[in-house]
Amino acid sequence: MYQAKDFTVSTKGRGFTDITGEVQRVVADIGARQGLCTVFLHHTSASLLLCENADPDVRRDLESFFSRLVRDGDPLFVHDAEGPDDMPAHVRTVLTQNSLNIPVRDGAADLGTWQGVYVWEHRTSPHRRRVTVSVVG
């Protein structure tokens, strides 16, 4: 059995949007008891993150690290058609990921106790991001 469903995430600009609940709802709606869930983000300037969900300092520290690693407006980058965060957003996406694989067990995405699924927006402005959740079970 294979099924997929899409949903849209509205981000507030650079930072993290928790989509764990929506991923769990889609997996439950699909109805597979066992299998594999793939979460895919259809964009090149945002990424997906499987991260600790208990302490928001973890996500703050990740953003601080990436801000130091890939600076907005760095003169190294030629591609700046949409502003100083344009190429840095693409680099951040390439260094992270745009899909996640999560086992499905007992009808739910089998996440660890402290794991959450996040869209990590790398642009400074708000965006609408499309996510596809596919389940093979």
C-alpha distance (Angstrom), angle and dihedral (degrees) to the residues before:
residue distance angle dihedral
M1 . . .
Y2 3.81 . .
Q3 3.80 126.8 .
A4 3.78 134.2 161.2
K5 3.78 135.4 -170.1
D6 3.79 132.2 -174.0
F7 3.77 131.4 -144.4
T8 3.80 134.7 176.0
V9 3.79 126.8 -123.8
S10 3.80 122.1 -157.4
T11 3.79 110.0 -149.9
K12 3.79 125.6 -160.4
G13 3.79 93.5 -140.1
R14 3.76 128.0 -83.9
G15 3.78 110.9 8.7
F16 3.78 142.8 57.1
T17 3.80 131.9 -47.7
D18 3.81 116.2 -167.3
I19 3.82 110.2 -132.1
T20 3.81 97.7 167.0
G21 3.80 93.9 111.4
E22 3.79 93.5 49.1
V23 3.83 91.8 48.5
Q24 3.81 89.5 50.5
R25 3.84 91.2 48.6
V26 3.80 91.9 51.9
V27 3.82 92.7 48.0
A28 3.81 90.2 49.5
D29 3.84 91.9 47.3
I30 3.81 91.2 51.4
G31 3.79 88.4 55.1
A32 3.80 102.6 -145.1
R33 3.81 111.4 151.1
Q34 3.83 96.1 -162.8
G35 3.79 131.9 12.8
L36 3.76 143.2 76.4
C37 3.79 129.2 -51.5
T38 3.79 120.7 -156.0
V39 3.80 118.4 -164.4
F40 3.82 112.2 -161.2
L41 3.81 128.6 -172.9
H42 3.83 114.7 -153.1
H43 3.81 98.0 -148.4
T44 3.82 142.1 86.6
S45 3.80 100.0 -148.2
A46 3.81 100.3 51.3
S47 3.78 132.0 48.0
L48 3.78 144.3 -163.3
L49 3.75 123.8 -108.1
L50 3.79 133.0 -167.6
C51 3.77 99.8 -156.5
E52 3.77 145.6 152.4
N53 3.79 109.3 -72.9
A54 3.81 100.4 -168.4
D55 3.80 104.0 70.0
P56 3.83 116.9 40.4
D57 3.82 88.5 -160.2
V58 3.82 87.6 78.1
R59 3.81 91.1 62.6
R60 3.81 91.8 41.2
D61 3.81 89.8 53.0
L62 3.81 91.5 48.6
E63 3.79 90.4 52.5
S64 3.83 90.5 47.9
F65 3.81 91.0 50.3
F66 3.81 93.6 48.9
S67 3.82 91.5 45.6
R68 3.79 87.9 57.9
L69 3.82 94.2 41.6
V70 3.83 97.3 46.8
R71 3.80 111.7 25.4
D72 3.80 124.1 -160.9
G73 3.79 112.2 -115.2
D74 3.81 94.3 17.7
P75 3.84 105.9 167.7
L76 3.81 88.2 -137.2
F77 3.83 88.7 78.1
V78 3.80 121.9 80.7
H79 3.83 96.0 -179.5
D80 3.81 104.4 83.2
A81 3.83 101.6 131.3
E82 3.81 92.0 134.5
G83 3.80 98.3 36.6
P84 3.80 141.1 -77.7
D85 3.84 93.0 -50.0
D86 3.83 93.8 53.2
M87 3.81 103.2 91.9
P88 3.81 94.2 29.3
A89 3.83 87.8 58.1
H90 3.81 90.5 53.4
V91 3.82 92.2 47.7
R92 3.81 91.1 49.8
T93 3.82 90.0 51.8
V94 3.80 92.9 49.3
L95 3.82 90.3 50.0
T96 3.81 92.3 51.2
Q97 3.83 126.0 31.3
N98 3.77 144.0 -91.8
S99 3.81 97.9 -154.1
L100 3.80 137.4 46.6
N101 3.81 131.7 -166.4
I102 3.79 116.6 -146.8
P103 3.82 126.2 176.5
V104 3.79 117.6 -118.9
R105 3.78 114.4 -137.3
D106 3.81 127.2 171.6
G107 3.81 91.2 -6.1
A108 3.82 97.6 -53.8
A109 3.78 139.4 88.6
D110 3.81 100.6 -93.3
L111 3.80 100.6 -131.1
G112 3.77 124.8 168.7
T113 3.79 120.7 -105.1
W114 3.80 94.6 -95.4
Q115 3.82 99.4 31.2
G116 3.78 125.7 113.5
V117 3.81 132.4 173.1
Y118 3.81 115.5 -125.7
V119 3.77 139.2 -179.0
W120 3.78 105.1 -136.3
E121 3.78 108.3 -152.6
H122 3.79 111.4 -152.7
R123 3.82 97.9 -176.3
T124 3.80 119.3 86.2
S125 3.83 93.2 -133.8
P126 3.82 126.0 69.2
H127 3.80 116.4 -93.8
R128 3.80 139.7 -178.7
R129 3.80 110.3 -122.5
R130 3.82 127.3 -164.6
V131 3.80 118.4 -138.5
T132 3.80 126.7 -171.9
V133 3.80 121.0 -158.8
S134 3.81 112.9 -162.2
V135 3.79 123.7 -173.4
V136 3.79 127.4 -164.7
G137 3.75 110.5 -171.0
